[in-house]
Amino acid sequence: MSIPDSEIQCFSHRAANDIYDRVSDAMMKLGKDGLGEADFSIDWCTTMQDNYSGTNWSYVNTKDGRPFKTNIISQIATSTCGTRHSAKGTHFTKKAYIWENQLTSLEDWVTEEKKRVASESKINGCTIKSNNDLQYADLIILTSQRIYEGALYDPRILPDYRGSYFKLCQNKLKQLNIFDTPDNNCKLVPMHEMYAKLRPGTLILTVCKAHIYNIVQNGLPTSTFQLAVQAIKILDPSDKPVKERIYPNSLPNFDRHVEG
């Protein structure tokens, strides 16, 4: 049974304690390093880095030619939205303004790059509507890829590690580049704590790279716009309940990780 939004306090807590405004002020100070202020084709532009076909596009800073990385502020959406992120609970705040700018920047990127792909291509964007009745997209899709920090974990910490097939003697789980709140000294979040730490409603800052993957699927050209997460920093936790995960009865007797 889901908990009514009226009983979830994190959104009102952030508004009452000016957390949204302070985070928004920090984002504004980033200037062009924030997605909402970075204009495609002016501040960042396309470079082809696929050594095999040249069909997958990456991006660089127009000014210095370095790989383009951008900061995105968001709140994790509910599980029904998958890996999508929203600005729920931030109406009439500075953050809502920043969120709209981020969505606009992505819309401008997709609009311009669609001119370069095949006219019959199917487009998989990185924004989506939470409700089909909306005129414009209000969710951003982020994709986690190789955001590893170096620490290694025993796979037995996974909640679904069971059965005779799971006899992994040498295999290890890699530590993701996900950092806890400043109140927790921005420590890396261990694998077994990620589910609880990154629950819906959590306010986060992500560093992302932009990519477009142009492939042919079932004879149809397809262009997928992707924001690949390089790092995540939790800015403020959420109190939205999540379903309890059942872990194996016997966890390894170790302090959760081995440095690689």
DABELGI-V441072 format. One record per helix or strand of 2 or more residues. SS is the DSSP state (H for helix, E for strand). FROM is the first residue (numbers start at 0). TO is the last residue. If there is no record, write none. Layout:
SS/FROM/TO  SS/FROM/TO
This chain:
H/4/6  H/9/15  H/18/32  H/34/36  E/43/47  E/56/60  E/69/75  H/78/80  E/83/85  H/93/112  E/121/123  E/126/127  E/138/140  E/142/143  E/147/153  H/154/156  E/171/175  E/177/178  H/181/183  H/190/196  E/202/216  E/219/235  E/257/258
